[in-house]
């Protein structure tokens, strides 16, 4: 009788072990694979109303953001536009000068070098600066993108490709630090950086946007970069910082890039 009980106990133990293992195996998750995505369009119309409790919660934050965006930083005595000149414009010159002035201290501190010139793109300027008060909202309207300033090291030979690009594009891409004078037949009469003729074997530091460095607007010459320095400084933030430092914005169409008549 004792042996039978011992045998029964062994069977029970084996049964428990078997059930446990079976349970563990059955609980093991099988890999899941996405096989279908479905969705539907929900129109936002007058049938939807705001939830008062949510509106009351976010209203103070909304009002604070609006007050910051609309606080006056500077004044524009006239409309600043990217279409008021053929080869350089008031808006383009302002943008390029801001990038140079606000970014150079950062670049110099990090590398011990100075920015030689700036090149941005005409299409990156998305709005005029209206006559009157200039605010942080103005900067968001002109530069709604999250582009940051990158400083690229290029040989003078690559900058000659840049000049060819500027001539062929026939657009007033914002530049600073250079003077480019064209003859009547679109050939180059003068191309200087920091008032000195460009040396094709010398390295120059060009401040531009991260968008253009990656080939945006077909600026392929940036592929010849010897080095790249990220400044972690958004162009829009540079604009806001500059607006905060000055009283009046008064950029001019000048002789940094023009054609002889």
Secondary structure, 3 states (H helix, E strand, C coil): CHHHHHHHHHHHHHHHHHHHHHHHHHHCCCCCCCCCCCCCCCCCCCCCCCCHHHHHHHHHHHHHHHHHHCCEEEEECCCECCCCCCCCCHHHHHHHHHHHHHHHHHHHHHHCCCCCEEECCHHHCCCCECCEEEEHHHHHHHCCCCCEEEEEEEEHHHHHHHHHHHHHHCCCCCEECEEEEECCCCCEEEEEECCEECCCCCEEEEEEEHHHHCCHHHCHHHHHCCEEEEEEEEHHHHHHHHHHHCCEECCCCCCCEEECC
